[in-house]
Amino acid sequence: MQQVALLVVITVASLFIFSPRIKKILKGQIQKQKLRTICQSEPDENKGTIQVTSIHVHPIKSLRPVSVQSTKLTHLGLPGDRALMLVRPSPSTKQYRFVTQRQCSALATINVSLPTLVTTSQGTSTMIEISNSDKTRKVFVDVSPETLNTNPVRYTAGLWDDTVQVVDVGDKAAEFLQSIMKSPQDDDDYSDVRLVAQLENDERRVDSRYCPAAAVDFMGRVPRVSLTDGFPILIASEESLEELNRRLKEKGKDDLPMSRFRPNIVCKGLQKAFEEDEWKAIQIGENGPIFHVVKGCPRCKQSCTDQVTGERFDEPLETLKEFRALGKDKEDVYFAQNVVLQSSGEGKEICVGDTIRVLTSGDPVWDEDTVQAE
């Protein structure tokens, strides 16, 4: 009997020691403790003050964002960010496929509100408002969890290399969006486009290759993500944009606004442009949440789209190619950094004006594979 008990103990111990998941959990706990120790230490006063200058939520992927003064973080990042997206049937896969400004630049002209509770004689619903550029036309869409969960019109949709489970939000929204997307200059009338929401039980997760051990949960799982391109939060600095605009001015070209890069969090106060490339772990706000900077964000022609008019230009990709072609094949150009939230930050709030403390730094990470950013 003692031998059996000893064998069980040895087997359990071996699994504990050699299981990759267990090892990652243990490594993560060690990393988290190190970060807690850094957080409790006095910040270096010589490093200056970095502050959050704006926060942006994108309720529908590739439509206009909503700027907020504060937000309470969830397991998916910023609440409501990329909770919905456009899809259309894909003949090659016999599934649906996501649609963004890459295919239809007119999406940059469409407004969308954050979800709002609306009470009518029929009860209370969570609604979003979608409107055209000057808000002369609009449609209201019910995105209440109970409405979405009971809707039988569901699709399997491709989102880059991932497959997600989504639910259709109805004909009114689809017809409204189709009417704006259709262009005389475009042969495609987008008459098959549908607006969909991510199902609550769809557990899409970030690419584990880029996720540090400190970002995994107590079960060893990497963070979940909504309908973003791959990571829940994108952070950019005003100093990096200033450097890009300085180079554009040298060519006699106009400045570009930060909206071209569609970040979630914008900050300023860095000692040099693109200093955020070297961040590994940051804390936003006093006793605030910890974020892990996982990899650079490769840019595509969406960044060449005016986020007011929908017009397409050559910049900033042409200029970024001169000094930000940093991937292994030198084809992708990078601006801003993808970050994930440490699970202990769920439920915590970040605000415009919060300070950003850089806890750890290291070498930048670019793509191992081609993963384009929105």
C-alpha positions as CSV (number, residue, x, y, z in Angstrom):
1,M,0.0,0.0,0.0
2,Q,2.9,2.3,0.9
3,Q,4.5,1.6,-2.5
4,V,1.3,2.5,-4.3
5,A,1.0,5.8,-2.4
6,L,4.6,6.6,-3.1
7,L,4.1,5.9,-6.8
8,V,1.1,8.2,-6.8
9,V,3.1,11.0,-5.1
10,I,6.0,10.5,-7.6
11,T,3.6,10.6,-10.6
12,V,1.8,13.7,-9.4
13,A,5.1,15.4,-8.6
14,S,6.5,14.5,-12.0
15,L,3.4,16.0,-13.7
16,F,3.7,19.1,-11.6
17,I,7.4,19.6,-12.4
18,F,7.4,18.7,-16.1
19,S,4.0,19.8,-17.3
20,P,4.5,22.9,-19.6
21,R,1.3,24.5,-18.3
22,I,2.3,24.0,-14.7
23,K,5.8,25.4,-15.4
24,K,4.3,28.4,-17.1
25,I,1.9,29.0,-14.2
26,L,4.8,28.8,-11.7
27,K,6.9,31.1,-13.8
28,G,4.0,33.5,-14.1
29,Q,3.6,33.6,-10.3
30,I,7.3,34.5,-9.9
31,Q,7.0,37.2,-12.5
32,K,3.9,38.6,-10.9
33,Q,5.6,38.8,-7.5
34,K,8.6,40.6,-9.0
35,L,6.2,43.1,-10.6
36,R,4.3,43.6,-7.3
37,T,7.7,44.3,-5.6
38,I,8.5,46.9,-8.3
39,C,5.1,48.5,-7.9
40,Q,5.7,48.9,-4.1
41,S,9.0,50.6,-4.6
42,E,9.4,54.3,-5.1
43,P,9.4,55.4,-8.8
44,D,12.5,56.9,-10.4
45,E,11.8,60.6,-10.3
46,N,14.4,61.2,-13.0
47,K,12.4,59.4,-15.7
48,G,9.7,62.1,-15.9
49,T,6.0,61.6,-16.1
50,I,4.2,59.7,-18.8
51,Q,0.4,60.3,-18.9
52,V,-2.6,58.9,-20.6
53,T,-3.9,61.6,-23.0
54,S,-6.9,59.8,-24.5
55,I,-8.8,56.5,-24.4
56,H,-10.7,55.2,-27.4
57,V,-13.3,52.4,-27.8
58,H,-14.3,50.9,-31.2
59,P,-17.7,49.3,-30.7
60,I,-17.8,48.0,-34.3
61,K,-14.5,46.8,-35.9
62,S,-13.3,49.4,-38.5
63,L,-16.0,52.0,-37.8
64,R,-15.3,55.2,-36.0
65,P,-14.2,55.0,-32.3
66,V,-15.8,56.6,-29.3
67,S,-13.5,58.6,-27.0
68,V,-14.0,58.2,-23.3
69,Q,-12.5,59.9,-20.2
70,S,-12.4,56.6,-18.2
71,T,-13.2,52.9,-18.5
72,K,-13.4,49.9,-16.2
73,L,-11.4,47.0,-17.6
74,T,-12.8,43.5,-18.3
75,H,-11.3,40.2,-19.2
76,L,-11.5,41.3,-22.8
77,G,-9.8,44.6,-22.3
78,L,-11.7,47.8,-22.8
79,P,-15.5,47.0,-22.4
80,G,-17.3,47.1,-25.7
81,D,-14.2,47.4,-27.9
82,R,-14.6,45.5,-31.2
83,A,-17.6,43.6,-29.8
84,L,-19.2,43.6,-33.3
85,M,-17.9,43.4,-36.8
86,L,-18.9,43.1,-40.4
87,V,-18.8,39.8,-42.3
88,R,-19.8,38.5,-45.7
89,P,-19.9,35.0,-47.2
90,S,-16.6,33.6,-48.4
91,P,-17.0,31.3,-51.5
92,S,-13.6,29.8,-51.0
93,T,-14.2,28.6,-47.4
94,K,-18.0,28.3,-47.4
95,Q,-18.0,30.3,-44.2
96,Y,-18.2,34.0,-43.5
97,R,-15.2,36.3,-43.5
98,F,-14.6,39.6,-41.7
99,V,-14.8,42.9,-43.6
100,T,-12.8,46.0,-42.6
101,Q,-11.6,49.3,-44.0
102,R,-9.0,47.3,-46.0
103,Q,-11.7,46.3,-48.3
104,C,-14.1,49.3,-47.9
105,S,-12.7,52.6,-46.9
106,A,-16.2,54.1,-46.5
107,L,-16.4,52.4,-43.1
108,A,-14.3,55.2,-41.8
109,T,-17.2,57.5,-42.3
110,I,-19.7,55.6,-40.1
111,N,-20.4,56.6,-36.5
112,V,-21.4,54.2,-33.8
113,S,-22.2,54.8,-30.1
114,L,-21.4,52.8,-27.0
115,P,-24.1,50.4,-25.8
116,T,-26.8,52.3,-23.8
117,L,-29.7,51.1,-21.8
118,V,-33.0,52.2,-23.4
119,T,-36.4,51.8,-21.6
120,T,-39.5,51.6,-23.7
121,S,-43.0,50.3,-23.1
122,Q,-41.8,46.9,-24.1
123,G,-39.0,46.9,-21.5
124,T,-35.3,47.7,-21.2
125,S,-32.8,46.9,-23.9
126,T,-29.2,47.6,-24.6
127,M,-28.9,49.6,-27.8
128,I,-26.2,51.1,-30.0
129,E,-26.8,53.8,-32.6
130,I,-25.2,53.6,-36.0
131,S,-25.2,56.8,-38.1
132,N,-23.7,58.2,-41.3
133,S,-20.9,60.8,-41.3
134,D,-23.0,63.9,-40.6
135,K,-25.6,61.9,-38.4
136,T,-28.5,62.8,-40.7
137,R,-29.4,59.1,-41.0
138,K,-29.3,56.6,-38.2
139,V,-30.4,53.2,-37.1
140,F,-30.7,51.6,-33.6
141,V,-29.6,48.1,-33.0
142,D,-30.5,45.9,-30.0
143,V,-27.3,44.3,-28.7
144,S,-28.8,43.1,-25.4
145,P,-27.2,39.8,-24.3
146,E,-30.6,38.1,-24.0
147,T,-31.5,39.2,-27.5
148,L,-28.2,38.0,-29.0
149,N,-28.3,34.7,-27.1
150,T,-31.7,33.8,-28.3
151,N,-31.2,34.8,-32.0
152,P,-30.8,31.5,-34.0
153,V,-29.1,33.3,-37.0
154,R,-25.5,32.4,-36.3
155,Y,-22.4,32.0,-38.4
156,T,-18.9,30.6,-38.2
157,A,-16.6,33.5,-39.4
158,G,-12.9,33.7,-40.3
159,L,-11.0,36.5,-38.5
160,W,-7.4,36.3,-39.8
161,D,-6.3,32.7,-38.8
162,D,-9.0,32.4,-36.2
163,T,-12.5,31.0,-36.5
164,V,-15.1,32.8,-34.3
165,Q,-18.7,32.1,-33.5
166,V,-20.9,35.1,-34.1
167,V,-24.6,36.0,-34.1
168,D,-26.4,38.3,-36.7
169,V,-27.9,41.4,-35.2
170,G,-30.6,41.9,-37.9
171,D,-31.6,43.2,-41.3
172,K,-32.0,46.9,-40.3
173,A,-28.3,47.2,-39.3
174,A,-27.1,45.3,-42.4
175,E,-29.2,47.3,-44.8
176,F,-28.1,50.6,-43.3
177,L,-24.4,49.7,-43.5
178,Q,-24.8,48.3,-47.1
179,S,-26.3,51.6,-48.2
180,I,-23.2,53.5,-47.0
181,M,-20.7,51.0,-48.2
182,K,-21.9,51.0,-51.8
183,S,-19.8,53.4,-53.9
184,P,-20.1,54.5,-57.6
185,Q,-16.3,54.0,-57.8
186,D,-16.6,50.4,-56.5
187,D,-18.0,47.5,-58.5
188,D,-18.8,45.8,-55.2
189,D,-22.2,46.8,-53.8
190,Y,-21.6,44.9,-50.5
191,S,-25.2,43.7,-50.6
192,D,-24.3,40.5,-48.7
193,V,-22.6,42.2,-45.7
194,R,-24.0,41.4,-42.3
195,L,-23.3,43.0,-38.9
196,V,-22.5,40.4,-36.2
197,A,-21.7,40.2,-32.5
198,Q,-19.3,37.8,-30.8
199,L,-21.1,35.2,-28.8
200,E,-20.5,35.2,-25.1
201,N,-19.2,31.6,-25.1
202,D,-16.7,32.2,-27.9
203,E,-13.4,31.8,-26.2
204,R,-11.0,33.4,-28.7
205,R,-7.6,33.9,-27.2
206,V,-4.4,35.8,-28.0
207,D,-1.4,34.2,-29.7
208,S,0.4,32.4,-26.9
209,R,3.8,32.8,-28.6
210,Y,3.8,36.5,-27.7
211,C,2.2,36.2,-24.2
212,P,4.4,36.3,-21.2
213,A,3.9,33.9,-18.3
214,A,2.7,36.7,-16.0
215,A,-0.3,37.3,-18.3
216,V,-1.7,33.7,-18.0
217,D,-4.4,33.0,-15.5
218,F,-4.4,30.5,-12.6
219,M,-5.3,27.8,-15.1
220,G,-2.4,28.6,-17.4
221,R,-4.6,30.1,-20.1
222,V,-3.6,33.2,-22.1
223,P,-6.0,36.2,-22.1
224,R,-9.3,36.1,-24.1
225,V,-9.8,38.6,-26.9
226,S,-12.8,40.1,-28.6
227,L,-13.1,40.8,-32.4
228,T,-9.8,42.7,-32.5
229,D,-7.2,41.6,-35.0
230,G,-5.3,39.6,-32.4
231,F,-4.7,41.5,-29.1
232,P,-7.1,43.3,-26.8
233,I,-5.4,46.7,-26.4
234,L,-3.2,49.0,-28.6
235,I,-1.1,51.8,-27.0
236,A,0.6,54.6,-28.9
237,S,2.6,57.7,-27.9
238,E,2.3,61.2,-29.1
239,E,6.1,61.4,-29.3
240,S,6.2,58.7,-31.9
241,L,3.5,60.4,-34.0
242,E,5.5,63.7,-33.7
243,E,8.6,61.9,-35.1
244,L,6.5,60.5,-38.0
245,N,5.0,63.9,-38.7
246,R,8.5,65.5,-38.5
247,R,9.6,63.2,-41.3
248,L,6.4,64.0,-43.3
249,K,7.0,67.7,-43.0
250,E,10.6,67.3,-44.4
251,K,9.0,65.9,-47.5
252,G,6.5,68.8,-47.7
253,K,3.6,66.6,-46.7
254,D,0.8,67.2,-44.2
255,D,0.7,66.0,-40.6
256,L,-1.4,63.0,-39.8
257,P,-3.6,62.6,-36.8
258,M,-3.4,59.7,-34.3
259,S,-6.8,58.5,-35.5
260,R,-5.0,56.9,-38.5
261,F,-3.6,54.2,-36.2
262,R,-6.8,53.5,-34.2
263,P,-5.2,53.0,-30.8
264,N,-7.1,52.4,-27.6
265,I,-4.7,54.3,-25.3
266,V,-2.6,57.3,-26.2
267,C,0.1,58.7,-24.0
268,K,2.7,61.4,-23.9
269,G,5.7,62.3,-21.8
270,L,8.2,59.8,-23.3
271,Q,11.8,60.7,-23.3
272,K,12.2,59.7,-27.0
273,A,10.0,58.6,-29.9
274,F,9.1,54.9,-30.0
275,E,10.3,54.4,-26.5
276,E,7.2,52.2,-26.1
277,D,8.9,49.6,-28.3
278,E,11.1,48.7,-25.3
279,W,8.4,48.5,-22.7
280,K,7.6,45.1,-21.2
281,A,5.3,45.8,-18.3
282,I,3.6,49.0,-17.4
283,Q,1.2,50.2,-14.7
284,I,-1.5,52.7,-15.4
285,G,-2.6,54.9,-12.5
286,E,-1.6,54.7,-8.8
287,N,-2.2,51.1,-7.7
288,G,-3.7,50.6,-11.1
289,P,-3.8,47.6,-13.5
290,I,-0.6,46.1,-14.9
291,F,-0.3,45.6,-18.7
292,H,2.2,43.5,-20.6
293,V,3.5,44.9,-23.9
294,V,3.7,41.9,-26.1
295,K,4.6,42.9,-29.7
296,G,4.7,45.7,-32.2
297,C,1.7,46.5,-34.4
298,P,2.3,46.1,-38.2
299,R,0.4,48.6,-40.3
300,C,-1.6,48.1,-43.5
301,K,-3.4,50.4,-46.0
302,Q,-6.0,51.2,-43.4
303,S,-3.5,53.6,-41.8
304,C,-3.5,55.4,-45.2
305,T,-7.3,56.0,-44.9
306,D,-8.6,59.4,-43.8
307,Q,-10.7,58.5,-40.7
308,V,-13.1,61.4,-41.5
309,T,-13.7,61.2,-45.2
310,G,-12.7,57.7,-46.1
311,E,-10.2,58.9,-48.8
312,R,-7.2,56.7,-49.3
313,F,-3.6,58.0,-49.6
314,D,0.0,56.7,-49.8
315,E,1.0,57.9,-46.4
316,P,2.1,57.0,-43.8
317,L,3.2,53.7,-45.2
318,E,5.7,55.2,-47.6
319,T,7.5,57.1,-44.9
320,L,7.2,54.3,-42.3
321,K,9.0,52.0,-44.7
322,E,12.0,54.3,-44.5
323,F,12.6,53.8,-40.7
324,R,10.0,51.4,-39.2
325,A,10.4,48.2,-41.4
326,L,11.5,46.1,-38.5
327,G,10.1,42.6,-39.0
328,K,12.3,39.7,-40.1
329,D,11.3,40.1,-43.8
330,K,11.5,43.9,-43.7
331,E,8.1,44.1,-45.4
332,D,6.0,45.0,-42.4
333,V,6.2,48.5,-40.9
334,Y,5.3,49.1,-37.2
335,F,3.6,51.8,-35.2
336,A,2.2,51.4,-31.7
337,Q,2.4,48.3,-29.4
338,N,-0.1,45.6,-28.6
339,V,-0.7,44.9,-24.9
340,V,-2.6,42.4,-22.8
341,L,-4.0,43.0,-19.3
342,Q,-2.7,41.1,-16.3
343,S,-5.8,39.3,-14.9
344,S,-5.4,41.1,-11.5
345,G,-6.4,44.3,-13.4
346,E,-9.9,43.1,-14.3
347,G,-12.5,45.5,-12.8
348,K,-9.9,48.3,-12.3
349,E,-10.4,51.7,-13.9
350,I,-8.1,53.7,-16.1
351,C,-8.6,57.4,-16.8
352,V,-7.3,60.2,-19.0
353,G,-4.6,61.9,-17.0
354,D,-3.4,58.7,-15.3
355,T,0.3,58.3,-15.0
356,I,2.0,55.4,-16.7
357,R,4.9,53.8,-14.9
358,V,7.2,51.6,-16.8
359,L,7.9,48.6,-14.6
360,T,10.2,46.6,-16.9
361,S,11.9,47.1,-20.3
362,G,13.6,44.9,-22.8
363,D,14.2,44.2,-26.5
364,P,11.2,44.9,-28.8
365,V,9.2,42.0,-30.3
366,W,8.0,42.1,-33.9
367,D,6.2,39.4,-35.8
368,E,7.3,35.8,-36.2
369,D,4.5,35.4,-38.7
370,T,2.6,38.0,-40.7
371,V,-0.2,39.3,-38.5
372,Q,-1.6,42.6,-39.9
373,A,-3.1,45.1,-37.5
374,E,-6.4,46.9,-38.0
